[in-house]
Amino acid sequence: MQDRYGLELSTSSAAARDAYVEGIDQMLSAEAGVEDSLAEALEADPNFALAHAALARQHQVYARVPEAQAAAATAVELRGGTTAREQRHIEIIDLLVTGKVPQALELIGRHLDDHPRDAFALAPACGVFGAIGFSGRIDREAELLRFLEPLATHYGDDWWFATVHAFALIEQGQWDRGRRMAERSLEQRPASAHGAHTLTHALLEAGADNEAIGFLDGWLADSDRASVLHCHIWWHYALLRMAAGDDEAARQAVRENCFPEATTSPPITVFSDSSSFLWRSELAGNARDVDAWERVREFYEAKFPRPIVFVDAHVGLVYAVLGQTEQLQACIAELQELGEGGLLPAGTTGATLARAYGAFVDERWSAVIDLLEPLIPQVVRIGGSRAQRDLMTNTLLAAYVKSGRIDEARAFCERVGDRRPTRPVAGFELC
């Protein structure tokens, strides 16, 4: 029994193998149906250790921590009858779901030396929310590309590897090459949400907004709401519509696909995309939707009892907008203390961002500029894509505009001249 990459699987059931392979492909493409496929695999072979490990990873993606750890523990219990490759694969997943991400990344590197085509062991290191993306390192985008490039010869024309390789290229400014890879990947698996997301980024980074809208108009029409990327791709579509001046279409896209009650996407995506959209909408000159902000706050407090990378970079938005000064100051103090203690990958970046958002709501424009201007080169540490980090760029540009420092806003855009996606900021011409 082998998977799609020619790697041995320790199961005697062809039905279990086929369902597992389908489940893995669904995870790698961010399509719906993962849990059904893995349940089918485990029904056919309850002792299939790798299927339990895959289920653990699926639970982790959706922040179901107890379920993830239980499934990983089952995989560990069953690994005795598996190959050495599978045993290390299970160890990687177990490290990830128990919060030992740096150790997992180190083990992934060693594992790939022996098994470069173990795609599902490689996948957690990839992307802006992966082990490298959330490492807090300032050079993590270049690091990911260096990590992937030597593996390309092992994957050939594989649609999944083309997707993650393309995204890494795009984040390093190689938009044309990344676009060609993403288009080729989608030709092979048109329903791949990861492929659609990657192509969207290629178009955004190149400033091809109209082309991106046209692509998403067609692709989203047939997309599955249960996809792990459902909310996020609609978020991109909403921002494109807002940049094009169609604010109502943008708000409708978010209301129906991104707000907590409208999607089953992972909590980290729902919170960051909802809060980011609401803030960006105000920067673009639209009225504040207090009810929506309240729903996002309630969701945050229910889902995130403790700081978590990338979420930290958005939580200050909520408390600042709602005028909850006490909660904002408590949040800043906690993020500052944890950051100074080395307990947050991005250090004190989240605390500084929260201070800047509070200053922005208080209309202390010079304070916003003083906080954000030196921080912008460091913001990469929070994780997320270049497009997501435009949230901070937009805020800085808006502060320049509101303080009458238009020339400085233009000078800032010139300094980042290698990349000019649209930035809808009221009172400022798009870069």
Salt bridges, closest charged atoms under 4 A:
ASP18 OD1 - ARG17 NE 2.58
ASP25 OD1 - ARG4 NE 2.98
GLU31 OE2 - ARG189 NE 2.51
GLU35 OE2 - ARG64 NH2 2.56
GLU106 OE2 - ARG110 NE 2.74
ASP114 OD2 - ARG88 NH1 3.28
ASP118 OD2 - ARG85 NH1 3.14
ASP118 OD2 - HIS89 ND1 3.10
ASP118 OD2 - HIS111 NE2 2.74
ASP139 OD2 - ARG146 NH2 3.79
GLU141 OE2 - ARG389 NH2 2.99
GLU143 OE2 - ARG137 NH2 2.84
GLU149 OE1 - HIS165 NE2 2.80
GLU149 OE1 - ARG177 NH2 3.68
ASP157 OD2 - ARG184 NH2 2.63
ASP158 OD1 - ARG4 NH1 2.92
GLU183 OE2 - ARG179 NE 2.86
GLU187 OE1 - ARG184 NH1 3.26
GLU205 OE1 - ARG386 NE 3.71
GLU205 OE1 - ARG419 NE 2.43
GLU211 OE2 - ARG179 NH2 2.28
ASP217 OD2 - ARG241 NH2 3.42
GLU248 OE1 - ARG251 NH2 3.25
GLU248 OE2 - ARG255 NH2 3.11
GLU261 OE2 - ARG295 NE 3.07
ASP273 OD2 - HIS232 ND1 2.95
GLU282 OE1 - ARG288 NH2 2.83
GLU294 OE1 - ARG297 NE 2.93
GLU298 OE2 - ARG297 NH2 3.93
GLU301 OE1 - ARG297 NH1 2.78
ASP362 OD2 - ARG364 NH2 3.70
ASP390 OD1 - ARG419 NH1 3.14
ASP390 OD1 - ARG423 NE 3.89
ASP407 OD1 - ARG410 NH1 3.98
GLU408 OE2 - ARG405 NE 2.74
GLU414 OE2 - ARG420 NH2 3.15
ASP418 OD2 - ARG386 NH2 3.86
